[in-house]
Amino acid sequence: MRFWMSISLCFVLLLFSTAASAKIAFYSKRDGIGGIYVMDDDGSNIKLLTDTLNPRSPRWSPNGKQIVFSRLKDPKNTEQWYIFLMNADGSNVRQLTANADTYRDAHPSFSPDGKSIIFKRLKRKENEYIPSVCVMNLANSRIKKISDLGVNHPEWSPDGKKIAFSNVSTIGKSAANLWIMAADGGNPRELLPPEPPPPIGQLIIDRFKPKWSMDGKKILYTEYRQKPAEIDGVVRLLPQGYYYYIYDFTRRQSRRLNIPKDYRSAGINWMDNDKSIVFSAAKTKLNEPIQGPSPPFNTYKYHIATTKITRLTEHPGVDYAFDWISDDVLSVTPHGKKKVTWGILKQSGSK
């Protein structure tokens, strides 16, 4: 009997020792150098993965084994950005895109099955920049253009059938809004009612960074409200507030999160299996022009049910572009076997 109890205890201890903590991958600029970092989702164990040539926009692969991101290739050319892939520990960095006429490949993210990567592309043609949305098949490296729209932050829905994105805003012509299109780029349409181009002195409302919930029934996004004003002969945009919303497809309406409106965000995403969000913020004076050096943007966790805000990082730099991945994905689990035992241990309060 004691023998089997010892075996059981060893098995439980093995589960604890091999399980990983949920992780957040993010971009941070510290000491003047930008890099991709990972940390536990309580803000501990911060680790730099790469700071070579200003890497940005990290996103986990669905199995947690890789991270896709964008960065420069040539330190002498700060205009051309390409898509790169690396292992989750920062090793084996390799370049995925390499078009000579590309001005910027950015905002990459994986398909739900991990077989493809979607990204936005700008190509230079004389003095004009031609936008598009592209998908790369990782098995054969083939790239297919699926849309000619000017797009920021394209993201597949969890079922792989739709893509959410925010369009590119043009001051005086259009505000950034949330859009949806089919996975092949067809049927693009605005998710929320568009804001009309305002006259000088009227409020401009821009919506950015759509992020799907795990069940595909909600989208998290940010909304910036600004008002143009002429100051010393120059038209400046004065911040009126920064808002955080969750759009519910079932109810067809948005719910504002209880985050102070002077918290200017540089990144946002879901975490804690959609029970919380992770975001960066810097307190910003409203109705005054933003000028001078950038204030610190640190990382916060917002628990949706309780509205509690917890600060995760504290440093004089800038954190943004977050992607959370659960410990169930990162845990050492034999391929093809269910994670029932470890899930039960966590739910019972053993962790």
N, C-alpha and C positions, 0 to 999 in steps of 0.2 A: 504493500500500500504506500509506504514511504517512498519507494522507488518511483511509482507513477506520479506521486505528488511532486517529487523533485523534477521529473521530466516535464510536467505541466508548468511548473514555475520557470524552468529554463526556457520553455517555449514562449511564455508570456514576456520574459525579459528579452528574448530575442526579438519579439515584435516591437518592443519599445526601442531597442537599440538600432533596429534597421529602419524604423519609420522616420520620415523627414518632416520638418515643419513646413507649413504652407509658406510660399515665397512670393515676394513682390520683385519683379524686374523693373528698373526705372533708369531714366537718364538723370544725371546730376552734374552740375558744374561747381566744383569745389577747388579753391586755390587757383582759380583761373583756368582750370583744365576740365573739359567735359568728358564724361565717361559713362559707361553702362555698368550699373551696380545691381546686386541682388541683396535682399535682406529678408529675415523672417517677418511675418506680417504683424508682429508686435513692435517692429522697429529695431530689433536687435540683430546682431551678427551681420552687419553691413560689410559687403565684400565687393571690391572692384573687379570686374571681369575684363574690361578692355577700355583703354582711353586713347587708342591709336586713331589719329585723323578724325577726331570729333564724332564718334558714333552716336546715333540717336534712334528714337522710336523703337525700343525693344519690344518684341512680342514672343510669348512662349509658343512652342509647337504644342498640339493637343496632348502629346504623351509626355511633355515636360523635359524632353531630352535635348532640344535645340532652342535657339533664340534667333529670330530674324531681326534685322535692323538695317538702317541706312547710314552711310558714311562717305567721306571723301576717299578717293583713291590716290590722288597726287597732292601732296602738301602745297605745291606751287599753284594748283588750280582749285580755288575755293568756290567755284561755281558748279562743278560737275559732281553730283552725288549718285551713288549706286547702292544696290541692295546686296547685303552680305548675310551669311549664315554662320553660326558658330555653335559648338556644343554648350550645354547648360553651365559648364564650369569655365567657359571662356576659351577653351582650346579649339584647335582645328578651324580657324577662321577662314572662310573661302568666299570669293566674290561670285554673285549670281548674275548680275546684269552688267553689261559693258558696251552700250551703244555709244559710238563716237560723237553722234550729234545730240546726245541726251544732255539736257541742262540740269534736270533734277529727277531722280527716282526716289520716292519718299513714301512714308506712311504704309509700310508693308504689314500684312497680317496673314496668318495661315487660314486655309479652308478647314472646315470642321473635321474632315478626314485626314488632314495633314499632308495631302498629296500635292497641293498647289499653294501659291502665294499670290495675293492680290496687292497691287500698289498703284499709286498715282504716278504719272509720268508727264514731264514737260520736255518738249523737243524744241530746239532752237532752229528757226528758219529765217535767215537774214536777221532782221531786227524784231522778229515776231516769235512768240512762244506758243507752241501748239500743245494744248492739254489733252490727256487721254487717261483711261483707266485700263490697266493691263493685268493679265493673269499668267503666271509662269507655272508650267507643269514641271515639278521637281524631278520626275523620272527621266525626262528627255531634255529638260532646259528650254523647251519651246515656249515662246511668249506670244500670247494672243491679245490683241486690243479688243476690248468689249464695249468701249464707249468713248466718244469724243468730248464728253462733258468735262468742265473744269471742276475737279472734285478734291475734297480734303477728307482724310480719315475713312476710306472705304472699308466696310466690315461685312463679312458674310453673316447671315442669320445662323443659329445653331443647326437648323435642318439643311443648310446649304442652298436654299431656294431663293433667297433674297439678298440684296446688298443695301445696307444703310450708309449714308454719307452726308456730309454738309457741302453745299456748293460754295464756290469762290465768290465772295462779296466784292462789289465795286461801289465805292462811295459815290452817292448821288444817283446811282442806277439801280442797284439791287442790294438787299441785305442777305447775309448768309442764313440759310434755313436748312431744316432736316429733310432729306429726300430718301426715297426707296426706289429700287429698280430690281428687275429679275436678275438671277445669277448670270445670265448671258448678256446683261446690259440692256435688255429690252424694257419697255414700259416705264421709263423714269417718271416719277411724280412726287410732288411735295407732300411730306407727311403731315406737316402743320400748315395752317393758313399763312400765306406769305404776308410779310409786312411791306406796304407800299413805299416807294422811295420818298423820303420826307423832304420838305423844303428846309433851307438853312434855318437853324434854330429849333427844329423839331426833333423828337426822339428817334434814334436809330436802334433797332433791335436785331442783334445777330445771334444765331444759334449754332453751336459747334459740338464737335467730338461725340457723335452718337455711339453708344455702346450697348449691345444686346444683352439682355438677361440670359441666364442659362437655359430657361425654358422657351425663349424666343417671344414671350408675351409682353415684354416691356423694353423700353429703351431709355437709358440714362443719357442726359445731355446737359450742357451749360448754355446760359443765355447772358449776353453782355448787352447792357443798355448804355448808350452814349448820346450826347447832345453836341452838335457842332456849334462853335462859338468863335467869333472873330476876336483875336487877342493880338494887339500891336500889329494889325494889318495882316495877320496870318490866321487862317481857319484851323482851329484845333478841336479835337474831340474830347469832351469832358465826360469822365465816367459818372454814370448815374446809379449804377448798381450791377452786381454780378450775382446771378441766380443759378440754382441747381435744381433740375427737374427730373422726374421719372414719367415718361409717357406710357400709358396703359392701353394696349391694343383692344382689350375687351371693352373697356369703358370709353375708349376713344377720347381720352382727356389726359392732361398733364397734372401732376401733383408737385408742388414746390417743396423742397427740403428745407428744414429749419437751420440754414447756415447763414451767418451774417452777410448782408449784401455788400459789405466793404471788403470781403475776402475775395480778392482777385485770383482766379485759378490759372495754373499753367498745365494742368493735367488732371484727368479724372478716369475712374474705372470702377467696376464692381469688385467686391471681395467678400470673403466669408460666406461663400455660396449664396450670394445676392442678399444677405442679411445686412450688409454694410457697404459703404463705398470708400475708396481711397482717393484722396485728392491732394494737390498742392495748393498753397494759398499764401498771399502776402497782403497784409492790411493796407488798404489804399484809401487816400483821401478822396471823397466823392466831390464832384462838381469843381474839381481843380485839374489843370493839365498834368498829365503824367510826364515827368521830366527828371533829369539827373540819373545817377547810377541805379541799377536795378536793386530793389530791396530783396531781402532773403525770402525765397519761396520754399517753405518747408512742408513736410508730408503730414497729413492728418487722416484719421479714420473717423467716419461718421456712421454710427449705428442707427439704422433706419427706424426700428421700433421704439427706441428710447430717445432718439435725437441727440445722444451723447457724442461729443466731439473729443477725440483723444489725439494728442500730438505725438507723432512717431519719430520725427527727426528734428534736430536743432543745430543749424550751422549757418554761416553767412552767405552761402551760395544759393543755387537754384535747383530744385527738384521738379521734374515733370515727366510726362509720358509713362504712365504706370501700366503694368499688366500683372494680375494676381493669378496664381495657380495653386490648387488645393494640395494638401498633404496626401490625399488619397491617390493622386496621380504620381506624386514624387516618392511615395513609400515604396520600399522594396517588396514587390509582390510577384510571385511566380506567374509567368504569362499564362493566361487562360483560366486562372483560378479566381474565384470570387473573393472580395475583400470583406466578407461578412464578419469574421472574427475580430479584425482590427476595428471595424465600424462599431461593433457591439461594445468593445472595450472603451472606445471614446465616448459613446453615448452613456455608458454606465458611470462616467466620471473618473475613470481610471487614469485619464491623461490630464 
